[in-house]
Amino acid sequence: MLKFPENPEKSKEKAKRIISKKFKTPIFAPYFQIVMSTPGTVAFHTLGCKLNFSETSSIRRSFESHGFTTVDFEDGADLYVLNTCSVTEFADKKCRYEVRRALKYSPDAKIVVVGCYAQLKPEEIASIPGVDLVLGAGEKFNILNYVDNLVKAPGKGLVKAGEIREVNSFYDAFSFGDRTRSFLKVQDGCDYKCTFCTIPKARGRSRSDSLENVIANARKIAELGVKEIVLTGVNLGDFGNGTEVIEGIRPKKEATFIDLIKALDRVEGIERYRISSIEPNLLTDEIIDFVASSQKFMPHFHIPLQSGSDRILKSMQRRYLRELYRRRVDYIRKVIPDCCIGVDVIVGFPGETETDFTESYEFIKDMDVSYLHVFTYSERSDTPAASMPGRVPMEVRRERNEMLRILSQKKKKQFADRFAGTVRPVLLEKDSNTDSLWSGFTDNYLKIKIKAENREENNIIQVSLGSYDPLTDCVTAVPAEDLVIA
Ligand code: SF4
């Protein structure tokens, strides 16, 4: 049985010793083995989106407030929590891989799997050797109640995943500590019925935090010293069931997304906000105008398009046609000329002919957008699209993906080159690969890297921009104060 540590401070000290790399030398190996078996250490691994990261971070804090100590995955924990994703390709393989990796570092560890994939395929996951517990969408935030009595499963792991239609409570979450920026969850679930998507089945109906609680969380994040918040959700623009309000089905009673961003704009201490992604039908002119006028909401929109062919959009059951998307892009360019505009596209959706793809490609090529996220369609069981006729051969899907990837590189370069020689603000962030560099994004989402020396993380500095380097996917940059004026 896994127990909470009796003396959290003592446990923390031991965990620190585990983290200290010197204890990994052979001479300390026997001691290391003993320390590893101490109850009360936990390690996490997150797959998927910003929402999952915010939720893992909140789950981690609740473990820590109950006396557990978080250690790195490789340092051997008593308990591993894997937060899975169903959108990721090969979700099953990735989950199996992480379970094996956890057991390699800590053979007796207990393993709990949560997240979208856990809700969709709980029995499958419970059968993975080494998995002790699978928690669905309604149970994952009660994880502490389960691990208290968790015993190592001799065979198949235990499953606690109810029907997704019964999941209707909202659990707030925000990330802190793992990254410089904080991902703040304000909405969950989705009521749309896009025919390729498993998310509504994994996360349930659309529901939101209250405006008051979001503001309270933003204040907490500001008190922690964070300067940039990324608003996250499954269908962010639907905050407060905004779809119904925008489509005129229900009169406005509660706060919708525009009310939310106006209120957040007034929170002291937070200097930058980004909207992680917003459906084109929900991105109203009012929202665009507000972002244009705000000092805090960054000039950056990520807007899923999925296809530039109306025939395919209809088959996907998206809630707009391509002209609406084009109007959004044109209006953004009109009121925020420097704005970064990112686009999600799916290639190889069932029935996508060469003509449909060419139409889609030309549509995107002609729009003034800044980068693309290209997804190759893959069949997901229990979705209407999986049984649609017109399956596109995998090699054709790959070719189309490659064409759009090349188009994305061109768009990135064209967008970045507009700003060569200009000065823009960047928030300095940890670089995941090295300590000698900071990475960061300009207000309009151009990625840069600069030498870390003499500069501190979480500072906003002015940088002079050079050209886009496709090898690093960054724009060359020099801190403006280092420029020598000849
Ligand atoms: S809007 Fe469509 S693609 Fe996005 S989560 Fe909802 S159903 Fe899935």
Residues whose N, C-alpha, C, O or C-beta is under 5 A from the ligand:
A	BS01	SF4	C190 Y192 K193 C194 C197 I199 V234 N235
